[in-house]
Amino acid sequence: MHEPSSNIQSVLQENRLFPPFANWCSTAAVPNHDAYEELCAEANRDYEGFWARLARENLDWYQPFTQTLDESEAPFYKWFADGKLNASYNCLDRHVKAGNGNKVAIRFESDAGVVTILTYNDLLRRVSKTANALKSLGMVKGDRAIIYMPMSIEGICMMQACARLGVIHSVVFGGFSSKALNDRIVDIGAKLVITADEQTRGGKNLPLKSTVDEALTMGGCEAVEHVLVNRRTGGYDKMQEGRDVWLEPLVEKQLAKCEPTWVEAEHPLFVLYTSGSTGSPKGVQHSTGGYLMWATQTMKWTFDLRPNDVFWCTADIGWITGHTYITYGPLSAGATQIVFEGIPTYPDSGRFWKMIDDHGCTIFHTAPTAIRSLIKASEMDDKVHPKNYNLSTLRILGSVGEPINPEAWMWYYKNVGGSRCPILDTFWQTETGGNMIAPMPAAIALTPGSCTLPLPGIQAAIVDEAGHDVENGQGGLLVIKRPWPSMIRTVWNNPERYKSGYFPEELGGKYYLAGDGAVRHVDTSYFQIMGRIDDVLNVSGHRLGTMEIESACVSHPLVAEAAVVGKPDSVTGEAICVFIVLKRETPVGEEAKQIANEIRDWVRKEVGPIARPKEIRFGDNLPKTRSGKIMRRLLRSLAKGEEITSDISTLENPGILEQLKQSL
Ligand code: WTA
């Protein structure tokens, strides 16, 4: 396990507490600490009864469930299994039926600043037409569709339309390469790929459809019958006869009514690929009932959502945060939300603050990386500092995806929240479906840099390698001791990997292993996440497996060996540092720089821009044990520029360390 970094140490010594004080606290969904304790006690008294109540309160069921939790095939748990429902019905129809059809569902702002407003009535019409379009292409319940689209109304409608038909969607982030896209199309066995001609970000048009074309030539895509293309920029119009179909004319001619397909609660709503410590990305499979219940409930508990709130989560639909806190949670909870196509730094780094001001945003949820980059930008240019905008509508701020350091937390708290708004540091994962450890804003006092306490019903704990609880103040493995409704159901196509990866025998086979190290504060028992215990990096909140990057590196003709480690970075949290052995002599000077750039671009093309290494170092070899294992611990120290003081007696070739110390 990683040693707690100096940052973690500083958080553990962090004793500042910010008790809830906002004037809206008394009317919050969970108004005080006692109410939080009462919910936790309810879950402890009657675990299944607690979850059954939430499932009934949060969702409309076509056929009510009679059984709550089925553990007969643990760890393949089933929740609400004999109930039937439809996710899109819960996100749209039920609000229209309740008389809220004219409420604004989405305030979409394009990269260029054009705003489109859709009510729940509008959205239901569009999703129904889109679902009918999918039907006309032969898509039925259980089929799989890959969605490779920009942040757009079309993207959200497409996910909803799949859900309406029981089609299992798998969204691939628009920044992934054709190779990464091909892997996912093949693994999921997609019958349909949905994309756009191009995407627009930061004033630039970037390819999508041409990447799909390339991915489909790579083999293994025989199941793909059609490619559905949204015309976004008009910049690419090569279509393959018989296979490719333009989205708009097809949707246009459909009826605006589409009966939802009722599915079993356990029917997979989607599969989302994420990086693991070994091998290829894994397809995290989520259910319809349990997932949607928690997406909805956490909108009310974590974000204290109210009818007049204007919610904004800045994530992309290509990640889990975009699934739960854009496509499903806010709509199921009946919220008005802002959806943004672009990036925080275009046309300038005041974009987020301007949009909060323009749209009257009340709940703003973003990633620490974005905050840190905007802090830097406002230090360089006072005009983009949040103080220049009216942010008085804000009442709650959120942070997600990576640890937020106390300095960034305080800046966010003071300069964006005007020292009035609680900051919710939400810890969770692709696999958990929704927030797990996060403060309820009116119930929990905040400490900068801590995600505080588990939400009611979530049995989070910290254990040692043998599965025994550790004491406060001691680091260990973060586990969840009991199954919960929104948890991952399996790894698509690979149940064995699900079982061994998440429910390891060493811990007794019953605890869900999150893959993060954590420690609880001695006094408050608050959780502090220490970062991944496996070889997964978190770069700007994006999960990347070191293995994926290493295999991309060694596929370069010049590269013999590569080892990837993370290195702390003041903006992106972690940055990718690669140690490389070439098949030829080790380059120096200008030549080394040139080859390093070539390899960077290669990785960018193989995996995607998010995987482009920040630093590359060359050596004649890598530090290895006598049995040939790469000593990553040493590489991590080298990358950080630390003196190596630890024991290197097992190292076969100590001389190599001197050479690898040099950065280019
Ligand atoms: C990390 C994103 C510290 C953690 C929702 C986890 C965090 C991984 C936090 C999951 C947080 C997420 N504080 N670390 N508040 N939230 N992480 O699957 O290492 O993209 O295991 O889900 O991000 O990343 P994923």
Boltz pocket constraint, residues with backbone or C-beta under 6 A from the ligand:
constraints:
  - pocket:
      binder: B
      contacts: [[A, 274], [A, 319], [A, 320], [A, 321], [A, 399], [A, 400], [A, 401], [A, 402], [A, 403], [A, 404], [A, 425], [A, 426], [A, 427], [A, 428], [A, 429], [A, 430], [A, 431], [A, 437], [A, 451], [A, 514], [A, 515], [A, 516], [A, 529], [A, 531], [A, 532], [A, 538], [A, 541], [A, 542], [A, 543]]
      max_distance: 6.0
